[in-house]
Amino acid sequence: MAGVNIKPLEDKILVQAVEAETTTASGLVIPDSAKEKPQEGKVIAVGPGRWDDEGEHRIPVDVKEGDTVIYSKYGGTEIKYEGEEYLILSARDVLAVLG
């Protein structure tokens, strides 16, 4: 995803969702209407962090570009950029880093 020209602000994170499986282990095809909303994605870009209460220091974000994360099922804002779908999440919506 090099070349994505979206820079998140403060403690926001740009994520590209990992597509849900389209077939079951037994080979049945899952229709789009029955797929679970993805909760896993790859971090594409990370904001610089939010300011502390005094406004003097930035609090860094706990994830970095390239991390695979699990995020809150209904968190974030979905956007489309150059034909690709992304999610902008608050750092608080990230539940875990895989790996």
DRENTORKOL-3810 file (N, C-alpha, C; in nm, 4 decimals):
REM DRENTORKOL-3810
@n.u->0.0820; n.v->-0.1180; n.w->0.0000; ca.u->0.0000; ca.v->0.0000; ca.w->0.0000; c.u->0.0868; c.v->0.1249; c.w->0.0000
@n.u->0.2094; n.v->0.1107; n.w->-0.0424; ca.u->0.2937; ca.v->0.2293; ca.w->-0.0516; c.u->0.2278; c.v->0.3281; c.w->-0.1462
@n.u->0.2405; n.v->0.4537; n.w->-0.1136; ca.u->0.1832; ca.v->0.5539; ca.w->-0.2004; c.u->0.0460; c.v->0.6018; c.w->-0.1576
@n.u->-0.0077; n.v->0.5467; n.w->-0.0497; ca.u->-0.1360; ca.v->0.5968; ca.w->-0.0002; c.u->-0.1079; c.v->0.7324; c.w->0.0616
@n.u->-0.1740; n.v->0.8344; n.w->0.0093; ca.u->-0.1465; ca.v->0.9711; ca.w->0.0508; c.u->-0.2487; c.v->1.0176; c.w->0.1548
@n.u->-0.2663; n.v->0.9386; n.w->0.2598; ca.u->-0.3564; ca.v->0.9753; ca.w->0.3691; c.u->-0.2727; c.v->0.9744; c.w->0.4966
@n.u->-0.2687; n.v->1.0852; n.w->0.5669; ca.u->-0.1926; ca.v->1.0952; ca.w->0.6915; c.u->-0.2897; c.v->1.1177; c.w->0.8071
@n.u->-0.3072; n.v->1.0167; n.w->0.8916; ca.u->-0.3969; ca.v->1.0339; ca.w->1.0068; c.u->-0.3460; c.v->1.1425; c.w->1.1020
@n.u->-0.4385; n.v->1.2074; n.w->1.1709; ca.u->-0.4051; ca.v->1.3104; ca.w->1.2680; c.u->-0.4089; c.v->1.2529; c.w->1.4093
@n.u->-0.3394; n.v->1.3178; n.w->1.5002; ca.u->-0.3353; ca.v->1.2834; ca.w->1.6422; c.u->-0.3211; c.v->1.1335; c.w->1.6640
@n.u->-0.4160; n.v->1.0705; n.w->1.7369; ca.u->-0.4038; ca.v->0.9279; ca.w->1.7694; c.u->-0.4872; c.v->0.8405; c.w->1.6766
@n.u->-0.5027; n.v->0.8853; n.w->1.5511; ca.u->-0.5799; ca.v->0.8083; ca.w->1.4529; c.u->-0.4874; c.v->0.7154; c.w->1.3745
@n.u->-0.5456; n.v->0.6052; n.w->1.3247; ca.u->-0.4712; ca.v->0.5020; ca.w->1.2548; c.u->-0.5467; c.v->0.4670; c.w->1.1280
@n.u->-0.4751; n.v->0.4548; n.w->1.0156; ca.u->-0.5347; ca.v->0.4118; ca.w->0.8893; c.u->-0.5085; c.v->0.2623; c.w->0.8740
@n.u->-0.6170; n.v->0.1853; n.w->0.8573; ca.u->-0.6087; ca.v->0.0399; ca.w->0.8512; c.u->-0.6761; c.v->-0.0086; c.w->0.7239
@n.u->-0.6172; n.v->-0.1103; n.w->0.6610; ca.u->-0.6850; ca.v->-0.1785; ca.w->0.5509; c.u->-0.7298; c.v->-0.3133; c.w->0.6056
@n.u->-0.8608; n.v->-0.3356; n.w->0.6015; ca.u->-0.9188; ca.v->-0.4565; ca.w->0.6590; c.u->-0.8734; c.v->-0.5800; c.w->0.5826
@n.u->-0.8509; n.v->-0.6876; n.w->0.6581; ca.u->-0.8225; ca.v->-0.8177; ca.w->0.5997; c.u->-0.9575; c.v->-0.8786; c.w->0.5658
@n.u->-0.9754; n.v->-0.9207; n.w->0.4409; ca.u->-1.1035; ca.v->-0.9761; ca.w->0.3985; c.u->-1.1377; c.v->-1.1011; c.w->0.4770
@n.u->-1.2648; n.v->-1.1144; n.w->0.5127; ca.u->-1.3134; ca.v->-1.2337; ca.w->0.5807; c.u->-1.3097; c.v->-1.3508; c.w->0.4833
@n.u->-1.2985; n.v->-1.4706; n.w->0.5381; ca.u->-1.2986; ca.v->-1.5914; ca.w->0.4556; c.u->-1.4270; c.v->-1.5984; c.w->0.3741
@n.u->-1.4158; n.v->-1.6431; n.w->0.2500; ca.u->-1.5343; ca.v->-1.6547; ca.w->0.1649; c.u->-1.5866; c.v->-1.7978; c.w->0.1566
@n.u->-1.5107; n.v->-1.8930; n.w->0.2118; ca.u->-1.5583; ca.v->-2.0313; ca.w->0.2165; c.u->-1.5344; c.v->-2.0867; c.w->0.3560
@n.u->-1.6160; n.v->-2.1836; n.w->0.3936; ca.u->-1.5990; ca.v->-2.2491; ca.w->0.5226; c.u->-1.4923; c.v->-2.3571; c.w->0.5099
@n.u->-1.4532; n.v->-2.4175; n.w->0.6214; ca.u->-1.3532; ca.v->-2.5234; ca.w->0.6201; c.u->-1.3997; c.v->-2.6427; c.w->0.5358
@n.u->-1.5309; n.v->-2.6633; n.w->0.5289; ca.u->-1.5842; ca.v->-2.7758; ca.w->0.4511; c.u->-1.6058; c.v->-2.7403; c.w->0.3041
@n.u->-1.5745; n.v->-2.6141; n.w->0.2638; ca.u->-1.5831; ca.v->-2.5762; ca.w->0.1243; c.u->-1.7098; c.v->-2.5027; c.w->0.0836
@n.u->-1.8001; n.v->-2.4739; n.w->0.1780; ca.u->-1.9211; ca.v->-2.3994; ca.w->0.1447; c.u->-1.8868; c.v->-2.2524; c.w->0.1235
@n.u->-1.9452; n.v->-2.1931; n.w->0.0202; ca.u->-1.9220; ca.v->-2.0517; ca.w->-0.0091; c.u->-2.0151; c.v->-1.9671; c.w->0.0777
@n.u->-1.9580; n.v->-1.8655; n.w->0.1426; ca.u->-2.0354; ca.v->-1.7761; ca.w->0.2298; c.u->-2.0784; c.v->-1.6549; c.w->0.1467
@n.u->-2.2092; n.v->-1.6294; n.w->0.1351; ca.u->-2.2529; ca.v->-1.5117; ca.w->0.0584; c.u->-2.2144; c.v->-1.3827; c.w->0.1296
@n.u->-2.1977; n.v->-1.2731; n.w->0.0514; ca.u->-2.1585; ca.v->-1.1438; ca.w->0.1079; c.u->-2.2501; c.v->-1.1005; c.w->0.2212
@n.u->-2.3801; n.v->-1.1270; n.w->0.2084; ca.u->-2.4759; ca.v->-1.0818; ca.w->0.3096; c.u->-2.4582; c.v->-1.1523; c.w->0.4434
@n.u->-2.3910; n.v->-1.2667; n.w->0.4451; ca.u->-2.3738; ca.v->-1.3420; ca.w->0.5693; c.u->-2.2349; c.v->-1.3277; c.w->0.6296
@n.u->-2.1452; n.v->-1.2568; n.w->0.5605; ca.u->-2.0087; ca.v->-1.2416; ca.w->0.6112; c.u->-2.0072; c.v->-1.1540; c.w->0.7348
@n.u->-1.9180; n.v->-1.1894; n.w->0.8250; ca.u->-1.8953; ca.v->-1.1073; ca.w->0.9441; c.u->-1.8223; c.v->-0.9801; c.w->0.9027
@n.u->-1.8498; n.v->-0.8712; n.w->0.9728; ca.u->-1.7750; ca.v->-0.7477; ca.w->0.9508; c.u->-1.6308; c.v->-0.7728; c.w->0.9963
@n.u->-1.5293; n.v->-0.7400; n.w->0.9127; ca.u->-1.3905; ca.v->-0.7690; ca.w->0.9516; c.u->-1.3506; c.v->-0.6940; c.w->1.0783
@n.u->-1.2651; n.v->-0.7580; n.w->1.1563; ca.u->-1.2134; ca.v->-0.6965; ca.w->1.2787; c.u->-1.0617; c.v->-0.7016; c.w->1.2806
@n.u->-1.0019; n.v->-0.7403; n.w->1.1698; ca.u->-0.8576; ca.v->-0.7528; ca.w->1.1621; c.u->-0.8098; c.v->-0.6756; c.w->1.0406
@n.u->-0.6978; n.v->-0.6067; n.w->1.0560; ca.u->-0.6475; ca.v->-0.5305; ca.w->0.9432; c.u->-0.4998; c.v->-0.4983; c.w->0.9574
@n.u->-0.4448; n.v->-0.4462; n.w->0.8480; ca.u->-0.3039; ca.v->-0.4070; ca.w->0.8450; c.u->-0.2956; c.v->-0.2562; c.w->0.8587
@n.u->-0.2084; n.v->-0.2105; n.w->0.9485; ca.u->-0.1890; ca.v->-0.0673; ca.w->0.9706; c.u->-0.1101; c.v->-0.0098; c.w->0.8534
@n.u->-0.1705; n.v->0.0893; n.w->0.7866; ca.u->-0.1092; ca.v->0.1527; ca.w->0.6699; c.u->-0.0380; c.v->0.2816; c.w->0.7094
@n.u->-0.0965; n.v->0.3580; n.w->0.8018; ca.u->-0.0367; ca.v->0.4844; ca.w->0.8462; c.u->-0.0824; c.v->0.5126; c.w->0.9895
@n.u->0.0012; n.v->0.5844; n.w->1.0630; ca.u->-0.0254; ca.v->0.6155; ca.w->1.2040; c.u->-0.0042; c.v->0.7641; c.w->1.2269
@n.u->-0.0971; n.v->0.8259; n.w->1.2995; ca.u->-0.0818; ca.v->0.9656; ca.w->1.3355; c.u->0.0300; c.v->0.9843; c.w->1.4373
@n.u->0.0697; n.v->1.1080; n.w->1.4635; ca.u->0.1819; ca.v->1.1366; ca.w->1.5540; c.u->0.1490; c.v->1.1186; c.w->1.7021
@n.u->0.0223; n.v->1.0973; n.w->1.7360; ca.u->-0.0175; ca.v->1.0839; ca.w->1.8765; c.u->-0.0919; c.v->1.2072; c.w->1.9229
@n.u->-0.1692; n.v->1.1907; n.w->2.0292; ca.u->-0.2457; ca.v->1.3051; ca.w->2.0807; c.u->-0.1605; c.v->1.3817; c.w->2.1812
@n.u->-0.2009; n.v->1.5053; n.w->2.2062; ca.u->-0.1303; ca.v->1.5894; ca.w->2.3039; c.u->-0.1758; c.v->1.5527; c.w->2.4444
@n.u->-0.0851; n.v->1.5654; n.w->2.5421; ca.u->-0.1241; ca.v->1.5429; ca.w->2.6817; c.u->-0.2153; c.v->1.6566; c.w->2.7283
@n.u->-0.2665; n.v->1.6449; n.w->2.8491; ca.u->-0.3636; ca.v->1.7429; ca.w->2.9007; c.u->-0.3073; c.v->1.8854; c.w->2.9068
@n.u->-0.1769; n.v->1.8986; n.w->2.9240; ca.u->-0.1159; ca.v->2.0312; ca.w->2.9286; c.u->-0.0861; c.v->2.0846; c.w->2.7883
@n.u->-0.0961; n.v->1.9991; n.w->2.6873; ca.u->-0.0676; ca.v->2.0412; ca.w->2.5503; c.u->0.0799; c.v->2.0593; c.w->2.5216
@n.u->0.1656; n.v->1.9963; n.w->2.6026; ca.u->0.3096; ca.v->2.0147; ca.w->2.5865; c.u->0.3798; c.v->1.8958; c.w->2.5218
@n.u->0.3271; n.v->1.7760; n.w->2.5410; ca.u->0.3943; ca.v->1.6549; ca.w->2.4933; c.u->0.2956; c.v->1.5660; c.w->2.4184
@n.u->0.3464; n.v->1.5030; n.w->2.3125; ca.u->0.2641; ca.v->1.4070; ca.w->2.2391; c.u->0.2718; c.v->1.2711; c.w->2.3074
@n.u->0.1576; n.v->1.2035; n.w->2.3130; ca.u->0.1524; ca.v->1.0670; ca.w->2.3653; c.u->0.1550; c.v->0.9755; c.w->2.2432
@n.u->0.2618; n.v->0.8972; n.w->2.2255; ca.u->0.2740; ca.v->0.8162; ca.w->2.1041; c.u->0.1668; c.v->0.7070; c.w->2.0960
@n.u->0.1399; n.v->0.6624; n.w->1.9731; ca.u->0.0435; ca.v->0.5558; ca.w->1.9484; c.u->0.1157; c.v->0.4226; c.w->1.9654
@n.u->0.0448; n.v->0.3202; n.w->2.0150; ca.u->0.1063; ca.v->0.1914; ca.w->2.0467; c.u->0.1315; c.v->0.1002; c.w->1.9270
@n.u->0.0872; n.v->0.1385; n.w->1.8080; ca.u->0.1073; ca.v->0.0539; ca.w->1.6904; c.u->0.1924; c.v->0.1275; c.w->1.5883
@n.u->0.2462; n.v->0.0515; n.w->1.4927; ca.u->0.3285; ca.v->0.1119; ca.w->1.3879; c.u->0.2828; c.v->0.0606; c.w->1.2519
@n.u->0.3244; n.v->0.1277; n.w->1.1463; ca.u->0.2904; ca.v->0.0863; ca.w->1.0103; c.u->0.3365; c.v->-0.0570; c.w->0.9879
@n.u->0.2503; n.v->-0.1366; n.w->0.9255; ca.u->0.2832; ca.v->-0.2766; ca.w->0.8976; c.u->0.2285; c.v->-0.3742; c.w->1.0001
@n.u->0.1919; n.v->-0.3265; n.w->1.1201; ca.u->0.1335; ca.v->-0.4147; ca.w->1.2219; c.u->-0.0007; c.v->-0.4689; c.w->1.1741
@n.u->-0.0334; n.v->-0.5900; n.w->1.2155; ca.u->-0.1669; ca.v->-0.6448; ca.w->1.1953; c.u->-0.2390; c.v->-0.6324; c.w->1.3285
@n.u->-0.3556; n.v->-0.5701; n.w->1.3266; ca.u->-0.4270; ca.v->-0.5405; ca.w->1.4505; c.u->-0.5676; c.v->-0.5989; c.w->1.4491
@n.u->-0.6199; n.v->-0.6184; n.w->1.5679; ca.u->-0.7606; ca.v->-0.6527; ca.w->1.5873; c.u->-0.8245; c.v->-0.5287; c.w->1.6468
@n.u->-0.9377; n.v->-0.4883; n.w->1.5899; ca.u->-1.0016; ca.v->-0.3657; ca.w->1.6350; c.u->-1.1479; c.v->-0.3898; c.w->1.6669
@n.u->-1.2069; n.v->-0.2943; n.w->1.7356; ca.u->-1.3466; ca.v->-0.3003; ca.w->1.7759; c.u->-1.4358; c.v->-0.3191; c.w->1.6539
@n.u->-1.5336; n.v->-0.4068; n.w->1.6646; ca.u->-1.6173; ca.v->-0.4455; ca.w->1.5513; c.u->-1.6842; c.v->-0.3271; c.w->1.4826
@n.u->-1.7331; n.v->-0.2328; n.w->1.5580; ca.u->-1.8039; ca.v->-0.1194; ca.w->1.4981; c.u->-1.7287; c.v->0.0117; c.w->1.5151
@n.u->-1.5985; n.v->0.0049; n.w->1.5394; ca.u->-1.5191; ca.v->0.1252; ca.w->1.5570; c.u->-1.4749; c.v->0.1833; c.w->1.4237
@n.u->-1.4377; n.v->0.3078; n.w->1.4243; ca.u->-1.3772; ca.v->0.3705; ca.w->1.3090; c.u->-1.4736; c.v->0.4243; c.w->1.2055
@n.u->-1.4157; n.v->0.4843; n.w->1.1038; ca.u->-1.4895; ca.v->0.5424; ca.w->0.9926; c.u->-1.4373; c.v->0.4806; c.w->0.8636
@n.u->-1.5274; n.v->0.4221; n.w->0.7855; ca.u->-1.4885; ca.v->0.3606; ca.w->0.6595; c.u->-1.4733; c.v->0.4685; c.w->0.5520
@n.u->-1.3648; n.v->0.4588; n.w->0.4747; ca.u->-1.3434; ca.v->0.5517; ca.w->0.3636; c.u->-1.2986; c.v->0.4727; c.w->0.2409
@n.u->-1.3188; n.v->0.5313; n.w->0.1244; ca.u->-1.2711; ca.v->0.4739; ca.w->-0.0012; c.u->-1.1727; c.v->0.5725; c.w->-0.0612
@n.u->-1.0550; n.v->0.5241; n.w->-0.1009; ca.u->-0.9519; ca.v->0.6093; ca.w->-0.1582; c.u->-0.8882; c.v->0.5353; c.w->-0.2752
@n.u->-0.8967; n.v->0.5932; n.w->-0.3933; ca.u->-0.8418; ca.v->0.5341; ca.w->-0.5149; c.u->-0.8847; c.v->0.3886; c.w->-0.5333
@n.u->-1.0135; n.v->0.3628; n.w->-0.5105; ca.u->-1.0693; ca.v->0.2302; ca.w->-0.5335; c.u->-1.0472; c.v->0.1301; c.w->-0.4217
@n.u->-0.9721; n.v->0.1657; n.w->-0.3201; ca.u->-0.9457; ca.v->0.0762; ca.w->-0.2067; c.u->-1.0263; c.v->0.1220; c.w->-0.0864
@n.u->-1.0660; n.v->0.0258; n.w->-0.0020; ca.u->-1.1405; ca.v->0.0593; ca.w->0.1188; c.u->-1.0486; c.v->0.0561; c.w->0.2399
@n.u->-1.0605; n.v->0.1596; n.w->0.3220; ca.u->-0.9797; ca.v->0.1728; ca.w->0.4430; c.u->-1.0700; c.v->0.2070; c.w->0.5605
@n.u->-1.0114; n.v->0.2011; n.w->0.6782; ca.u->-1.0808; ca.v->0.2369; ca.w->0.8007; c.u->-0.9896; c.v->0.3310; c.w->0.8783
@n.u->-1.0448; n.v->0.4436; n.w->0.9245; ca.u->-0.9685; ca.v->0.5314; ca.w->1.0133; c.u->-1.0201; c.v->0.5062; c.w->1.1539
@n.u->-0.9302; n.v->0.4594; n.w->1.2390; ca.u->-0.9644; ca.v->0.4224; ca.w->1.3775; c.u->-0.8962; c.v->0.5152; c.w->1.4759
@n.u->-0.9576; n.v->0.5309; n.w->1.5896; ca.u->-0.8903; ca.v->0.5932; ca.w->1.7026; c.u->-0.8024; c.v->0.4851; c.w->1.7649
@n.u->-0.6906; n.v->0.5230; n.w->1.8230; ca.u->-0.6044; ca.v->0.4266; ca.w->1.8902; c.u->-0.6820; c.v->0.3469; c.w->1.9957
@n.u->-0.7844; n.v->0.4069; n.w->2.0533; ca.u->-0.8655; ca.v->0.3392; ca.w->2.1556; c.u->-0.9482; c.v->0.2229; c.w->2.1000
@n.u->-0.9728; n.v->0.2255; n.w->1.9661; ca.u->-1.0486; ca.v->0.1174; ca.w->1.9021; c.u->-0.9646; c.v->-0.0064; c.w->1.8736
@n.u->-0.8318; n.v->0.0055; n.w->1.8821; ca.u->-0.7451; ca.v->-0.1094; ca.w->1.8593; c.u->-0.7408; c.v->-0.1909; c.w->1.9874
@n.u->-0.7734; n.v->-0.3209; n.w->1.9729; ca.u->-0.7785; ca.v->-0.4088; ca.w->2.0895; c.u->-0.6494; c.v->-0.4864; c.w->2.1114
@n.u->-0.5808; n.v->-0.5237; n.w->2.0008; ca.u->-0.4588; ca.v->-0.6036; ca.w->2.0126; c.u->-0.3778; c.v->-0.5941; c.w->1.8851
@n.u->-0.2477; n.v->-0.6240; n.w->1.8982; ca.u->-0.1577; ca.v->-0.6350; ca.w->1.7846; c.u->-0.1236; c.v->-0.7828; c.w->1.7709
@n.u->-0.1357; n.v->-0.8376; n.w->1.6496; ca.u->-0.1016; ca.v->-0.9776; ca.w->1.6257; c.u->0.0442; c.v->-0.9908; c.w->1.5915
@n.u->0.1042; n.v->-1.1008; n.w->1.6340; ca.u->0.2409; ca.v->-1.1284; ca.w->1.5915; c.u->0.3347; c.v->-1.1243; c.w->1.7014
END
